[in-house]
Amino acid sequence: MKIKFLLLFIFIGCNLLYGKINNKVDSLKNFTYEELQEKFYDYNYDGKPESSKLIAQYYLFKAKKENNPAQIAEGYAFMYINENEENALKYIDSMAVVAKKLNDNIYPTRIYLLKANVYFKFNNQKEALNNYIIGLKYAKQNNNKRQIALAETNIAYLNSYIGKHHEAAKILRYYMDNADYLNENEIEKIRVNLIDAYIEINKLDSANILINKGLQTFKNEDSYKYNQYLALSGCYNLKLKKYNNAINDLLQAKKYFFTSDDERNKNYTLFYLGESYKKIHNSTKAAQSFVQIDSLIQKSDYIFPELREVYTFLVDYYKEKKNKDRQLYYIERFLKVDQLLDSQFHDVSRELPRRYDTPQLLLEKEKITNELKKNKKIFFISAGGLFVALFILTLLYYKSRKTEKNHRKIAQDLIQSVHESKIKENKLQKENSSNKITEQENIKDKTINFVSEDLAQTILKELEIFEAKELFLSKGITLSNVAKKIKTNSKYLSEVINIHKRKNFAAYINELRIDYAINRLATDKKFRSYKIPFIAEELGYNNEQAFTLAFKKRTGITLSTYLKEIEKTGS
């Protein structure tokens, strides 16, 4: 009886569901392709993927039923948008097959641009860039202004991703003002990303004008777009240090975006909300926002560069709370996400200038050259200037590469010396060692010996104990308090260090600290995961800048170079 009742219940439920779907499909039958397109884009832009997916399915069904190749291709374009990466690429491949039957100059550009969109969405920025570049090439061959604009604006978004916000803002501003061939939603996307770029480069007045215009335009017209501008307003207020205003804006935007499937806006709203709470010293609420981000990205795999700040904060937060399990968890999450981000950043930052910026510059050069041919005198002056500039850039480039190579070699030597338990002097110190020894001998010659040899040996033994116990890591250490610890006076201690250590007290302490840092960073993975200010504090420095300057002076390379080489060795 129970089984019959259950089957009856399922049967009725399926019929009701089928009836609802049929009702939705029946309601679409009277719409034209243009009207269906408009509804699709409205639903999609409003963060309603299920509704837009239903429109796409009916659109493709209608096109196939009417055997309309152009609209079948359009149907595949709609179908790919709300699918996973694998299915999305399959729909685009299906479109490519149909497109071969069409005599339309939007192909094959469109295929590459759509594939690029898929790769961008699923965090494969390298392949996204590759497809945008190929798409741009075909768009220029076909002289299709709209597709050129779409390719270049998306490349601008990649520029923003790697931190080249000035370059992105320049392209986005141009197309926002001059691309009347783009549709309203495409212009809106450009405007939103331009505001973000303006905030990053501190063009806050320009950002504020666009934000206010967006808020006024969409307040009672479009909830999704209004909340996008509200989130941008929160980011703008955060930049202005109006933290409470930022929190109010971001909380409203958060409430809306968590009713949608828009992963990007969810994550960035939470990120800026967490940053705002950090600024008012509400670590608990900041941590809640960042924990929520971690939960979201594990479900969607959506990652973004600012995640490094999220995880380093959570590591420090749970360290303060003495919650070692959570601290270890977020260290592991940080290492995993950081590796992905580093790979993406490296690929895009290397390929973008080579495959886009340089060709653009060459095109610009060609254009200028053709104009200058009208006037030989101006042409030769400009060509000469360009040659000199290119020559200087080439020299600077090779000098930079050589310096980078030298610094990497120094870092590798330091790492090797740690593993051999013999920290050696780096190349720069070797080059300058003769000068330093001469100076130190001069110091010794000029020093009047107030300390007997017996007393000097006693002080040196006390210094060995001082070094073995790593007391040099104490913050605020001075000559007088070290002298007090080893039961002598400042004058005697200073003389012994100057003569026997061949350096003054400050240099002596700095070298001990940096040698300690060289060893521990190379051998202690957990220590490396901490933020630089924390590491500096652990070493006894008052701030990050003092530590990094001391490291560079001691080793001849930057701290970041040393850390990168350690990671490469897998230590």
C-alpha positions in Angstrom: 0.0 0.0 0.0 2.8 2.4 1.0 4.7 1.6 -2.3 1.6 2.3 -4.4 1.0 5.5 -2.5 4.7 6.5 -3.1 4.5 5.7 -6.9 1.2 7.7 -7.1 2.9 10.6 -5.4 5.9 10.5 -7.7 3.6 10.2 -10.7 1.6 13.2 -9.7 4.8 15.2 -8.8 6.3 14.4 -12.2 3.2 15.4 -14.0 3.0 18.7 -12.1 6.7 19.4 -12.9 6.2 18.5 -16.5 3.2 20.6 -16.7 5.1 23.6 -15.2 7.9 23.1 -17.8 5.4 22.8 -20.6 3.6 25.9 -19.4 6.9 27.9 -19.5 7.7 26.6 -23.0 4.2 27.4 -24.2 4.6 30.9 -22.9 7.7 31.3 -25.1 6.1 30.2 -28.4 4.9 33.6 -29.4 8.2 35.3 -29.0 10.5 36.2 -31.9 14.2 35.4 -31.9 15.0 39.0 -31.0 12.6 39.0 -28.1 14.0 35.7 -26.8 17.5 37.1 -27.1 16.5 40.2 -25.0 14.9 38.0 -22.3 17.9 35.7 -22.2 20.4 38.5 -21.7 18.2 40.2 -19.1 17.9 37.0 -17.1 21.6 36.2 -17.4 22.7 39.7 -16.4 20.4 39.7 -13.5 22.0 36.6 -12.1 19.1 34.2 -12.9 20.9 31.3 -14.7 18.0 28.8 -14.5 15.6 31.2 -16.3 18.2 32.1 -18.9 19.0 28.4 -19.4 15.3 27.7 -20.1 15.3 30.5 -22.7 18.5 29.1 -24.3 17.0 25.6 -24.5 13.8 26.8 -26.2 15.8 29.1 -28.5 17.9 26.1 -29.8 14.9 23.9 -30.0 13.0 26.5 -32.1 16.0 27.1 -34.4 16.5 23.4 -35.0 12.8 22.8 -35.6 12.8 25.6 -38.2 16.2 24.4 -39.6 17.7 27.9 -39.3 21.6 27.5 -39.2 22.2 31.1 -38.2 19.8 30.9 -35.2 21.1 27.4 -34.4 24.6 28.8 -34.0 23.1 31.6 -31.8 21.3 29.0 -29.7 24.6 27.2 -29.0 26.0 30.6 -28.0 23.3 30.9 -25.4 23.6 27.3 -24.2 27.3 27.5 -23.3 26.9 30.4 -20.9 25.5 28.6 -17.8 27.3 25.3 -18.3 30.5 23.8 -16.7 33.8 24.1 -18.7 33.6 20.8 -20.5 30.0 21.2 -21.7 30.5 24.9 -22.5 33.4 24.0 -24.9 31.3 21.3 -26.5 28.5 23.7 -27.3 31.0 26.2 -28.8 32.5 23.3 -30.9 29.0 22.5 -32.1 28.6 26.2 -33.1 31.9 26.0 -35.0 30.5 23.1 -37.1 27.3 25.0 -37.9 29.3 28.2 -38.6 31.1 26.5 -41.5 27.8 26.6 -43.4 27.4 30.3 -42.8 28.8 33.1 -44.9 29.2 35.5 -42.0 32.4 37.5 -41.2 31.8 37.2 -37.4 33.3 33.7 -37.7 35.8 32.3 -36.8 36.4 35.3 -34.4 33.3 34.5 -32.4 34.4 31.0 -31.7 37.7 32.1 -30.2 36.2 34.9 -28.2 33.5 32.6 -26.7 36.2 30.0 -25.8 38.2 32.7 -24.2 35.2 33.7 -22.1 34.9 30.1 -20.9 38.6 29.8 -20.0 38.5 33.1 -18.2 35.4 32.1 -16.2 37.1 28.8 -15.1 40.4 30.4 -14.0 42.5 29.4 -17.1 43.8 32.9 -17.8 46.6 31.6 -20.0 44.2 29.9 -22.5 41.8 32.8 -22.2 44.5 35.2 -23.3 45.6 32.9 -26.1 42.0 32.8 -27.5 41.4 36.5 -27.2 44.6 37.2 -29.1 43.7 34.8 -31.9 40.1 36.2 -32.0 41.5 39.8 -32.1 43.7 38.8 -35.1 40.7 37.5 -37.1 38.5 40.5 -36.0 41.1 42.9 -37.4 41.4 40.9 -40.6 37.6 41.2 -41.0 37.6 44.8 -39.9 34.8 44.0 -37.4 34.9 46.9 -34.9 32.5 45.3 -32.5 34.6 42.1 -32.2 37.8 44.1 -31.9 36.2 46.0 -29.0 35.1 42.8 -27.3 38.6 41.3 -27.6 40.4 44.4 -26.4 38.1 45.0 -23.5 38.5 41.5 -22.3 42.2 41.7 -22.6 41.9 44.9 -20.5 40.2 42.8 -17.8 43.2 40.5 -17.9 45.5 43.5 -17.5 43.6 44.4 -14.4 44.0 40.9 -13.1 47.8 41.2 -13.2 47.7 44.7 -11.7 48.2 46.8 -14.8 45.2 49.0 -13.9 46.4 52.1 -15.8 46.6 50.2 -19.1 43.2 48.7 -18.5 41.6 52.0 -17.6 42.9 53.6 -20.8 41.3 50.9 -23.1 38.1 50.7 -21.1 37.6 54.5 -21.1 38.0 54.6 -24.9 35.4 52.0 -25.6 33.0 53.3 -23.0 33.0 56.6 -24.8 33.3 55.5 -28.4 31.8 52.1 -28.9 28.1 52.8 -29.9 28.1 49.5 -31.7 28.2 47.6 -28.4 25.0 46.7 -26.7 23.8 48.2 -23.4 24.9 45.3 -21.2 28.4 45.2 -22.8 28.9 48.9 -22.2 27.7 48.4 -18.6 30.3 45.7 -18.0 33.0 48.1 -19.3 31.8 50.9 -17.0 31.8 48.6 -13.9 35.3 47.4 -14.6 36.5 50.9 -15.4 35.2 52.1 -12.0 37.2 49.3 -10.4 40.3 50.3 -12.3 39.9 54.0 -11.3 39.6 53.0 -7.6 42.8 51.0 -7.9 44.8 53.9 -9.5 43.3 56.4 -7.1 41.3 58.3 -9.7 38.6 58.5 -7.1 36.7 61.6 -8.4 36.2 59.9 -11.8 35.1 56.7 -10.1 32.6 58.6 -7.9 31.0 60.3 -10.8 30.3 56.9 -12.5 29.2 55.2 -9.3 26.6 58.0 -8.5 25.3 57.9 -12.1 24.9 54.1 -11.9 23.1 54.3 -8.5 20.7 56.9 -9.8 20.0 55.1 -13.0 19.3 51.7 -11.6 17.9 52.4 -8.1 14.3 51.6 -9.1 15.0 50.0 -12.5 17.4 47.1 -12.1 18.2 45.5 -8.7 21.3 43.5 -9.9 23.0 46.5 -11.5 22.1 48.8 -8.6 23.7 46.4 -6.1 26.8 46.2 -8.4 27.2 49.9 -8.0 26.4 49.7 -4.3 29.3 47.2 -3.9 31.6 49.6 -5.9 30.5 52.4 -3.6 31.6 50.3 -0.7 35.0 49.8 -2.3 35.2 53.5 -3.0 34.4 54.4 0.6 37.0 51.8 1.8 39.6 53.6 -0.3 38.5 57.0 1.3 38.8 55.4 4.8 35.1 55.9 5.4 34.9 52.5 6.8 31.4 52.6 8.3 29.9 53.9 5.0 31.7 51.1 3.2 30.3 48.5 5.6 26.8 49.7 5.2 27.0 49.7 1.4 28.7 46.2 1.3 26.2 44.6 3.7 23.3 45.7 1.5 25.1 44.4 -1.7 25.9 41.1 0.1 22.3 40.5 1.1 21.3 40.8 -2.6 24.1 38.9 -4.2 23.6 35.9 -1.9 20.2 35.5 -3.6 22.0 35.1 -7.0 24.5 32.7 -8.5 27.1 35.4 -9.2 30.2 34.0 -7.6 32.5 36.9 -8.5 30.3 39.6 -6.8 29.7 37.4 -3.8 33.5 36.9 -3.2 34.5 40.5 -3.9 31.7 41.9 -1.7 32.8 39.7 1.1 36.5 40.6 0.5 35.9 44.3 0.8 33.6 43.8 3.7 36.3 41.9 5.5 38.9 44.6 4.7 36.5 47.3 6.0 36.1 45.3 9.3 39.8 45.0 9.6 40.2 48.8 9.3 37.9 49.3 12.3 39.8 46.5 14.2 36.8 44.2 14.2 38.9 41.0 13.6 36.0 38.7 14.4 33.7 40.0 11.7 36.6 40.3 9.2 37.4 36.6 9.9 33.8 35.6 9.4 33.7 37.3 6.0 37.0 35.6 4.9 36.0 32.2 6.2 32.8 32.6 4.1 35.0 33.3 1.0 37.0 30.1 1.6 33.7 28.2 1.8 32.5 29.7 -1.5 35.6 29.1 -3.5 35.8 25.4 -2.5 32.3 25.0 -4.0 32.9 27.0 -7.1 36.7 26.9 -7.7 36.5 30.7 -8.4 39.8 32.3 -7.3 41.1 35.8 -7.4 44.5 37.5 -6.6 43.3 39.1 -3.3 42.8 35.6 -1.8 46.4 35.8 -0.6 45.4 38.6 1.8 42.4 36.5 2.9 44.4 33.5 3.9 47.3 35.3 5.5 44.8 37.2 7.7 43.1 33.9 8.7 46.4 32.3 9.5 47.4 35.2 11.8 43.9 35.4 13.3 43.8 31.8 14.4 47.3 32.0 15.6 46.2 34.8 18.0 43.3 32.6 19.0 45.7 29.7 19.7 43.6 27.5 17.4 46.4 25.4 15.8 44.0 23.2 13.8 42.4 26.2 12.1 45.7 27.9 11.7 47.2 24.8 10.0 44.1 24.4 7.8 44.4 27.9 6.4 48.1 27.6 5.9 47.5 24.6 3.7 44.6 26.4 1.9 46.9 29.4 1.4 49.7 27.3 -0.1 47.3 25.6 -2.5 45.6 28.8 -3.7 48.9 30.7 -3.8 50.4 28.1 -6.1 47.4 28.4 -8.5 47.5 32.2 -8.5 51.2 32.3 -9.0 51.0 30.0 -12.0 48.2 32.1 -13.6 49.9 35.4 -12.8 53.2 34.3 -14.2 51.6 33.0 -17.4 49.5 36.0 -18.1 52.1 38.6 -17.1 54.7 37.0 -19.4 52.4 36.4 -22.4 50.3 39.6 -22.3 53.1 42.0 -23.1 54.7 39.7 -25.7 51.5 38.8 -27.6 49.4 42.0 -27.1 51.3 45.0 -25.8 54.3 44.6 -28.1 52.3 44.0 -31.3 50.1 47.0 -30.4 53.2 49.1 -30.0 54.6 47.9 -33.3 51.3 48.8 -35.0 51.5 52.2 -33.5 55.1 52.5 -34.6 54.1 51.6 -38.2 51.3 54.1 -38.2 53.6 56.9 -37.0 56.3 55.9 -39.5 53.8 56.1 -42.4 52.7 59.5 -41.3 56.3 60.7 -41.0 57.2 59.6 -44.5 55.5 62.8 -45.6 58.3 64.7 -44.0 61.8 63.2 -44.3 63.3 65.4 -41.8 60.8 64.6 -39.1 60.9 60.9 -40.1 64.7 60.6 -39.5 64.6 62.5 -36.2 61.7 60.3 -35.0 63.2 57.1 -36.3 66.5 57.9 -34.7 64.8 58.6 -31.4 62.9 55.4 -31.6 66.1 53.4 -32.4 67.8 55.0 -29.4 64.8 54.2 -27.2 64.6 50.6 -28.4 68.4 50.3 -27.9 68.2 51.7 -24.3 65.2 49.4 -23.6 67.1 46.5 -24.9 70.1 47.3 -22.8 67.9 47.8 -19.7 66.2 44.5 -20.5 69.4 42.5 -20.7 70.8 44.3 -17.7 67.7 43.5 -15.8 67.9 39.8 -16.8 71.5 39.6 -15.9 70.9 41.2 -12.5 68.0 38.9 -11.9 70.2 35.9 -12.9 72.9 37.1 -10.5 70.5 37.6 -7.7 69.0 34.1 -8.2 72.5 32.6 -8.1 73.2 34.5 -4.9 70.0 33.2 -3.4 70.8 29.6 -4.6 74.2 29.9 -3.0 72.7 31.0 0.3 70.2 28.2 0.3 72.9 25.7 -0.5 75.1 27.1 2.3 72.2 26.7 4.7 71.8 23.0 3.9 75.6 22.5 4.2 75.4 24.4 7.6 78.0 26.9 6.2 76.6 30.3 5.5 79.0 32.0 3.0 79.4 35.6 2.0 77.4 36.4 -1.2 79.1 37.7 -4.3 78.5 41.4 -3.7 80.1 41.1 -0.3 83.1 39.2 -1.8 83.5 42.0 -4.4 83.5 44.6 -1.7 85.3 42.5 1.0 88.8 43.9 0.3 87.6 47.5 0.7 85.7 46.5 3.9 88.8 44.7 5.4 90.9 47.8 4.6 88.4 50.0 6.4 88.2 47.6 9.3 92.0 47.5 9.6 92.0 51.3 9.6 89.5 51.2 12.4 91.7 48.8 14.3 94.8 50.9 13.7 93.0 54.0 14.9 91.5 52.3 17.9 93.2 52.8 21.3 93.1 49.5 23.1 91.5 50.0 26.5 90.8 46.3 27.0 93.3 43.8 28.1 93.6 40.6 26.1 92.3 38.5 29.0 89.3 40.7 29.4 88.7 40.7 25.7 88.7 36.9 25.6 86.2 36.8 28.5 83.9 39.2 26.6 84.2 37.1 23.4 83.2 34.0 25.3 80.1 35.8 26.7 79.3 36.9 23.2 79.4 33.3 22.0 76.8 32.4 24.7 74.8 35.5 23.7 74.8 34.2 20.1 74.1 30.6 21.0 71.0 31.6 23.0 69.8 33.8 20.1 69.4 36.8 22.4 70.1 39.0 19.4 66.5 38.5 18.4 65.2 40.6 21.3 63.4 43.7 20.2 64.9 47.0 21.2 68.4 45.6 21.9 71.1 48.2 22.6 74.8 48.2 23.3 74.3 49.1 26.9 71.8 46.4 27.7 74.0 43.7 26.0 76.9 45.0 28.0 74.8 44.7 31.2 73.9 41.1 30.3 77.5 40.0 29.9 78.7 42.0 32.9 80.9 44.5 31.3 80.6 48.2 30.3 79.5 49.6 26.9 82.9 51.1 26.1 84.7 47.7 26.5 82.1 45.8 24.6 82.1 48.3 21.7 85.9 48.0 21.5 85.9 44.2 21.5 83.2 44.1 18.8 85.0 46.7 16.6 88.4 45.0 16.9 87.5 41.3 17.0 84.3 41.2 15.0 85.6 43.9 12.6 82.3 45.8 12.7 80.3 48.2 14.9 77.6 47.0 17.3 74.6 47.7 15.0 76.2 45.9 12.1 77.1 43.0 14.4 73.4 42.6 15.6 72.0 43.0 12.0 74.3 40.3 10.6 73.4 37.9 13.4 69.7 38.5 12.7 69.9 38.2 9.0 72.1 35.0 9.1 69.4 33.6 11.4 66.7 34.6 8.9 68.6 33.1 6.0 68.8 29.7 7.8 65.3 29.6 9.3 63.5 30.7 6.1 65.3 28.0 4.1 64.5 25.2 6.6 61.2 26.2 8.3 58.2 26.1 5.8 55.8 27.3 8.5 57.9 30.3 9.3 58.0 31.2 5.6 54.2 31.2 5.5 53.9 34.1 7.9 53.5 37.7 6.7 56.7 39.7 6.4 55.8 42.2 9.2 55.4 39.2 11.6 58.8 37.7 10.5 60.4 41.1 11.0 59.0 41.3 14.5 60.2 37.7 15.3 63.7 38.8 14.3 63.6 41.9 16.6 63.0 44.6 14.0 60.6 47.4 14.6 59.0 47.2 11.1 59.0 45.4 7.8 61.1 48.0 6.0 64.0 47.9 8.5 64.1 44.1 8.0 64.0 44.1 4.2 66.7 46.8 4.0 68.9 44.9 6.4 68.4 41.7 4.4 69.3 43.4 1.1 72.4 45.1 2.7 73.6 41.8 4.1 72.9 39.5 1.1 72.9 41.8 -1.9 69.5 40.5 -3.0 65.9 41.2 -2.1 64.0 39.1 0.4 61.3 38.2 -2.2 64.0 36.8 -4.6 65.4 34.6 -1.8 61.9 33.4 -0.9 61.1 32.6 -4.5 64.3 30.5 -4.9 63.5 28.6 -1.7 60.0 27.7 -3.0 61.6 26.5 -6.3 63.8 24.1 -4.4 60.8 22.7 -2.6 62.5 23.1 0.8 
